[in-house]
Amino acid sequence: MHWLDILIIIWLGISLYSGLKMGFIYKAATTIGFFCGLWVASRYTPELAQKWHLGPWQMPFIFLLLMSLVSRVFGLAGWLINKLFHLVAILPFLKTFNRVLGGVLSLGLSCFVISSVLYVADIYAPQSIDPVMQKSIAGRNLLKLSIFYKPFLSAKLDDLIKKEKNKIPTIPSADIPNR
């Protein structure tokens, strides 16, 4: 098993635990925030990238920052609603149902988050990361989820990605000869 697969499995395990702990309402808000964050990030990253000059890695940094901030705002709203739900949840099975659905939704959301991180890494990372992606079974399969959120990415961002990708410096291969 490749180290990236192990990292993804650990991430998904923590995500399942988080979903079971936080519940469906919180995770539903975070999921909505993820997709809204993708939309906001794809819409406003090109404009912010033109105003801020952070170097060749500005596009992925701004994109992931905007996506994370919007998701966190929705997550905070979901957390508050979830706290109110716990006050009114009198039926014992209702809390369990909320937690189990939260775990399932959290796994799904984490798959999309990992997929988006791998998508950005695949676009911006130097050629030396390709062997890592080829060896990772989970990474390759999660990257296929990008077909679900690519429609949220604006055409303006897509054009800017193609233009900026040529500016990113490549890291030379560190092949060490056998001694």
C-alpha positions in Angstrom: 0.0 0.0 0.0 1.4 3.4 -1.0 1.9 6.2 1.6 -0.7 8.4 -0.1 -3.3 5.6 0.2 -2.5 5.3 3.9 -2.8 9.1 4.4 -6.2 9.1 2.6 -7.5 6.2 4.7 -6.4 8.0 7.9 -8.1 11.2 6.7 -11.3 9.3 5.9 -11.2 7.5 9.3 -10.9 10.9 11.1 -13.7 12.2 8.9 -16.0 9.3 9.8 -15.4 9.9 13.5 -16.0 13.6 13.0 -19.3 13.0 11.2 -20.4 10.6 13.9 -19.5 13.2 16.5 -20.9 16.3 14.9 -24.0 14.9 13.2 -25.8 15.2 9.9 -27.0 18.8 10.3 -23.5 20.2 10.7 -22.1 18.0 7.9 -25.0 18.9 5.6 -24.1 22.6 6.1 -20.5 21.9 5.5 -21.3 20.0 2.3 -23.3 22.9 1.0 -20.5 25.2 2.1 -18.0 23.1 0.1 -19.9 23.4 -3.1 -20.6 27.1 -2.5 -16.9 27.5 -1.7 -16.0 25.9 -5.0 -18.3 28.3 -6.8 -17.0 31.4 -5.0 -13.4 30.4 -5.3 -13.7 29.7 -9.0 -15.5 33.0 -9.6 -13.3 35.3 -7.5 -9.8 33.6 -7.7 -8.9 35.2 -11.0 -9.8 38.7 -9.8 -7.9 38.3 -6.5 -4.9 36.8 -8.3 -4.7 39.9 -10.5 -4.7 42.2 -7.4 -2.4 40.2 -5.2 1.0 39.2 -6.5 2.0 36.2 -4.4 4.2 34.4 -6.9 3.6 31.3 -9.0 1.6 29.5 -6.3 -0.9 32.3 -5.8 -3.7 30.5 -7.8 -3.9 27.3 -5.7 -3.4 29.3 -2.5 -6.2 31.8 -3.2 -8.5 29.1 -4.5 -8.1 26.8 -1.5 -8.3 29.8 0.9 -11.6 31.0 -0.5 -13.0 27.6 -0.7 -12.0 26.9 2.9 -13.4 30.2 4.3 -16.8 29.8 2.7 -17.0 26.2 3.8 -16.1 27.3 7.4 -18.8 29.9 7.4 -21.4 27.4 6.4 -20.0 25.0 8.9 -20.4 27.5 11.7 -24.0 28.1 10.7 -24.6 24.3 10.7 -22.9 24.0 14.1 -25.3 26.6 15.6 -28.3 24.9 14.0 -27.1 21.5 15.2 -26.8 22.9 18.8 -30.4 24.1 18.6 -31.4 20.6 17.2 -29.9 18.9 20.3 -32.0 21.1 22.5 -35.3 20.0 20.8 -34.4 16.4 20.0 -36.4 14.5 22.6 -36.7 11.2 20.8 -33.6 9.0 21.5 -33.3 7.5 18.0 -33.3 11.0 16.5 -29.8 11.8 17.8 -28.5 8.4 16.7 -30.0 8.9 13.2 -28.4 12.4 13.1 -25.0 11.0 14.0 -25.0 8.0 11.6 -26.1 10.1 8.7 -23.5 12.6 9.7 -20.8 10.0 9.5 -21.9 8.8 6.0 -22.2 12.4 4.7 -18.8 13.3 6.3 -17.1 10.4 4.4 -18.7 11.6 1.2 -17.7 15.2 1.7 -14.1 14.2 2.6 -13.9 12.2 -0.6 -14.8 15.4 -2.5 -12.4 17.5 -0.5 -9.5 15.1 -1.0 -10.5 14.9 -4.7 -10.3 18.7 -5.0 -6.9 18.9 -3.3 -5.6 16.2 -5.6 -7.1 18.0 -8.6 -5.3 21.3 -7.6 -2.1 19.3 -7.0 -2.4 17.5 -10.3 -2.8 20.9 -12.1 -0.1 22.8 -10.3 2.4 20.3 -9.0 5.5 19.6 -11.0 5.9 16.5 -13.1 7.6 14.7 -10.2 4.3 14.2 -8.4 2.9 12.0 -11.3 4.6 8.8 -10.1 3.0 9.3 -6.6 -0.4 9.7 -8.1 0.1 6.6 -10.4 1.1 4.4 -7.4 -1.9 5.5 -5.2 -5.0 3.5 -5.9 -7.2 5.7 -3.6 -5.8 8.9 -5.1 -6.5 7.9 -8.7 -10.0 6.8 -7.8 -10.8 9.9 -5.8 -9.5 12.2 -8.5 -12.3 10.8 -10.7 -14.8 12.6 -8.5 -13.7 15.9 -10.1 -16.3 15.3 -12.8 -18.9 16.2 -10.3 -17.5 19.6 -9.3 -15.7 20.7 -12.5 -19.0 22.3 -13.7 -18.8 24.6 -10.7 -15.5 26.0 -11.9 -15.9 29.1 -14.0 -14.5 29.3 -17.6 -12.6 32.4 -16.5 -10.7 30.3 -13.8 -10.1 27.6 -16.3 -8.4 30.0 -18.7 -6.4 31.5 -15.9 -5.3 28.1 -14.8 -4.0 27.2 -18.2 -2.1 30.6 -18.4 -0.6 30.4 -14.9 0.4 26.7 -15.2 3.1 27.7 -17.6 4.6 30.2 -15.1 5.1 27.6 -12.3 8.7 26.6 -11.9 9.4 22.9 -12.2 11.4 21.0 -9.6 14.2 19.1 -11.1 14.2 15.3 -10.5 16.3 14.2 -7.6 17.5 10.9 -9.1 20.3 9.7 -6.9 22.5 7.1 -8.6 22.9 3.7 -6.8 26.3 3.4 -5.1 
